C-alpha cells in the first residue's frame, strides 16, 4: 500500500510565495501519513521569461524542499520552469523521503501555445522511476492527451502515474479533457494522480483514480486529497485484461 496526496494549490508569479505554499502542504500531507504528495505543473516557478528565471535562486528553493521532505519523511513531486543551457524547460522534480532528487522529467508533448510561442524546449524522453513502492511514472499536463505515450510507462512497469497540470479553462473540450485521467487509468491498468492548479483561470480539478473507480477528487477550490493505493489490485487487473 502507498498513500498518495494531490495538493491543488494556486500558482503565482512570486516563486517565494509558491515555495512557502509547497512547504505548507508537504507538512500537511506528512501529518496525514502520506508517502507521496504531488503538486501542480509550474508549482514552484511558472515563468517563461529567461531573464526573470535567471534571477530566481531555484537551487536554494529546491534544497529547502529537499530538506523538508527529509525532515518529514515524505516523497514530493512538483512542477517548475527551469533554465538549462539557456533554454527553458517545463519540468517535474521527484524528491524522495531522504531529501534526494531522484528524477527530473522535462515535458515532451508541449501544448499548442507552448509550441507556437517557442519559449519552452521540449524534453526528449521519459522513463519509469524505481522506488521502494515499486515503479512509478511522471508526465506533465498535455502529455495526458497522448495515450500511447502514457501507456508506454505502464508497459514498462509503472503502476502509479502522476500528472502535475495547469489546465487552462478555455471551455472547449474541457469536460472531455477532465475525463482523461480515468481513461488513462483504465487503458493502462494503473492508478492515476492528476494534480491541477487552484488558479481561477484553470479547471481547478484534481483526481486520484484507478481502472475501476475514482478514489478522491477536488474541484473549484484550494485543498488536498488523499487515497491509499493497493498494488495488488493493479496486478490483478493486468492479469485479467492484459491491456499493457
N, C-alpha and C positions, 0 to 999 in steps of 0.2 A: 504494500500500500504506500502511496505517496499523497501527501496533502498539498494541493496547489492553490494558489490565490491569484486573482487578477485585480489590480488596483486601477480603477478608472479615475484618473486624476486629470485636472486641467493642465495644459501645456502652455507656458507663457514664453515671451521673448527674453525674459530675465532668467538666465540659466542658474543663477544662485538660488532664486526662488524655487525653480524646478528641483534643484538638488535637495533643498530643505524638505520639499514635499515628498520626494522619493525616500529620504531618510525616515520621515514620519511614518510612511506606510510600510517600510521594511520592518520597523519596530512593531507596528500594529499587526502585521502578518505573523511575525515571530511570536507575539503574545498569544496568538491563536494556534501555535504549534505548526504553522505551515512549513513545508520543506522547501518550496519554491514559490517565489512571488514574481509576477510578470507585470511590467509597466507598458504604457503606450509607445508607439513609434515617436521618435524625437522627444522622449520624455525629459531628457537632460538638456540637449541642445537642439532646437529646431530653428535653424538659421542657414539660409542659402547664400549669404554674403561672406566670401572668403576672408576679407579684411576683418570683419567682425568676429568670425570664428577664431582667427589667429590670436585675438586678444583674450579669448576665454581660456582660463587655466584648466583645461579638460583633464590633464593628468592628475592634478590636485583633487579635482572633484571626483574622479573615478577612484582615487585612493581612499577618499572618505567613504565612498560606497563600499569598497572592499573591506575596510576596517569595520564598518557597521555589520556587514554580512558575517565576518569572522566573529565579532563580539556576540551577535545574536544567533549564530549557528544556523544560517539560512542561505539558500541559493537565491540569486536575483537575476532577472532578465530585463533589460531596459534598452530603449532606442536612443540614438543620438546622431546628429550630423557630425562627421569628423573630417579633418583635413589631412590628407596623406599624399605626399609628393605633389603638393599644391593642387590637388584635386579633391573635390567634396564627395563624400560618400554618405549614403543613408544606411546606418549600421545598427546592429543589435549586439549588445555585450551580454555575456553569460559569466557570472561570477559565482564560485562555489562557496560552501559554508566554511572554508578555510581562508576566505578572502583572496582567492586566486582567480585571475581571469583565465578561464579555460577555453573560451571560444569567442571570436568576434566574426559576425556574419555581415557582409556587405550586400544590400538588396540587389538582386539580379534582375527581376522583372519590374522595371520602372513604370510608374503611372504615366499616362499620356502627357500631362503637363510637365512632368519631370523630363520627359524626352524632348518636348518642344523647347523648353527653356534652356536645356543643355547645361544646367548648372550642377546637376548631380551625375556622377560617373557610376555606371552600372558595375556591380560585382561580377565576378567570373564564374564562381562555383559555390556549392554548398555541400555540407556533409552532416552525417549524424554525429551526435556528441555522446561519448561514453561516460556515464555517471554511475554512482552507487545505486541509483534507482533503475538502471538499465539504460538503453539507448533512447535519446530524445532528439527532436528536431526543432529548428527555429526557422521561421520565414518572416517576412515583413509585408504587411498590408496587401498591396496589389499582387504579390506572389500567389495569393489565395485564388486568384482568377485563372490560374494555370494548373488545372487538376493533375496532369501527369507530372509536373514539377513537384507538387506536394506529395503525390503518391510515391515518387521515387525514394523519398525519405522513409516512408513506411516499408517499402520493399527492402530497404537496407537495414531494417530492424527497429526504426523509431516507433515506439508505442504511444508516445505523447508528443504532440506538435504544438508549439507555442507561436502565436502570431501577434506581435505588437503592431498596432494600427493607429492611423489618424485618418478616419473615414470622413471625408468632406461630404456633407449632406447637400448634394446637388439636386436631390429629388428624383431624377431619372434613375431607374434601375435599383434604387436604394433598397426597397423591400426584398428584391431578389438577391442582392448582394448580402444582406443580413442573414440569409438562409445558408450561405456558402459554408460557414463553419460546420454546420450539421451535415451538409452534403459531403464535405471533405472527410469528416469523421467516418461516415458510413462507407464511402467508396474505398477509403484507405484502411478501414478496420483499425481505427486508433482513437485515442482521446484527442480533443482539440480545445486549446485555450486561446480565445481571441480577446485581446485587451485593447479597447479603444480609448480615446481621449474624452474628457468631460467638457471640452470646449463647446460652446453653443453652436458653432459652425459645423460641428461634427455630428455623426449619427448618435453618439453617446450610448453605444450598445456594446456591452462585453458579455461573453458567454463561455461557460465550461460545459462541453458536451462530449458524448461518446457516440458509437454507432447506433445506439438504440434509444437514447434519451438525452434531454438537457438536464444537467445536474444543478446549475446555478446560473443566473443571469441578472444583469442590472441595466436599466435604461433611463436616460434623461437626467442623471444626477451623478455627482461625485460619490465614490464609495469603493468598497472592496468586497469581493465574493470569494467563496471557498468551496472546495469539493475534495473528497477523498477518492482516489482512483486506484482501482484494483487491476493489476497487470494480468491476472489470471483470466479475467473476463475477455480481455483482448486476445489472449492466446486461444481461448475457446472460440471466439468469433472467427478468427483467422483459419482455424482448423475446419470450421463448419462451412464457411462460404468461399474460402480460398480466393479472395479478391486481390490479395497482394502476393 
